[in-house]
Amino acid sequence: MNLQEQQKKFDVIKWFDSIRAGKDLCGTYAFCGRCDKDRPYPCARAAYRYGKGYIRLAVIRRRK
């Protein structure tokens, strides 16, 4: 399944979950911590990164 297909699946799930909850649930799923809403297919990409255990690290270079 490609990112576009996965995103469509997530959109349907989020839609129905949000209707049941009575509020927008975007940003409340476990993988949402890996979300970058500026990129195409944000949920699919976030779920992929979450599943692979990818995290963002800051690298600080010290000057000598």
C-alpha positions as CSV (number, residue, x, y, z in Angstrom):
1,M,0.0,0.0,0.0
2,N,1.5,3.4,-1.0
3,L,1.4,6.6,1.1
4,Q,-1.6,8.0,-0.8
5,E,-3.7,4.9,-0.1
6,Q,-2.7,4.8,3.5
7,Q,-3.5,8.5,3.9
8,K,-7.0,7.9,2.5
9,K,-7.5,5.0,5.0
10,F,-6.4,7.2,7.9
11,D,-8.7,10.0,6.8
12,V,-11.7,7.7,6.9
13,I,-10.7,6.3,10.3
14,K,-10.1,9.8,11.7
15,W,-13.4,11.0,10.2
16,F,-15.6,8.4,11.9
17,D,-13.6,8.4,15.1
18,S,-14.1,12.2,15.3
19,I,-17.8,11.9,14.6
20,R,-18.1,9.4,17.5
21,A,-16.1,11.6,19.8
22,G,-17.8,14.8,18.8
23,K,-14.5,16.6,18.2
24,D,-11.6,16.6,15.8
25,L,-9.2,13.8,16.8
26,C,-6.4,14.9,14.6
27,G,-3.2,14.9,16.7
28,T,-4.5,12.5,19.3
29,Y,-3.3,9.1,17.9
30,A,-0.1,7.5,19.0
31,F,1.8,8.2,15.8
32,C,0.8,11.9,15.7
33,G,3.9,12.8,17.6
34,R,5.8,12.0,14.4
35,C,3.6,14.2,12.2
36,D,4.8,16.9,9.9
37,K,1.6,18.5,8.5
38,D,3.6,20.5,5.9
39,R,4.4,17.3,3.9
40,P,2.0,15.4,1.7
41,Y,0.3,12.4,3.4
42,P,1.1,13.4,6.9
43,C,-0.7,10.6,8.7
44,A,0.8,7.9,6.5
45,R,4.3,9.3,6.9
46,A,3.9,9.7,10.7
47,A,2.6,6.1,11.1
48,Y,5.5,4.8,9.1
49,R,8.0,6.8,11.2
50,Y,6.3,5.7,14.4
51,G,6.3,2.0,13.3
52,K,10.0,2.1,12.5
53,G,10.8,3.9,15.7
54,Y,12.3,6.9,14.0
55,I,12.8,10.0,16.2
56,R,14.1,13.4,15.6
57,L,17.3,14.3,17.4
58,A,19.0,17.7,17.7
59,V,22.7,17.6,17.1
60,I,24.8,20.3,18.8
61,R,28.3,20.9,17.5
62,R,30.7,22.3,20.0
63,R,33.3,24.7,18.8
64,K,36.8,24.1,19.8
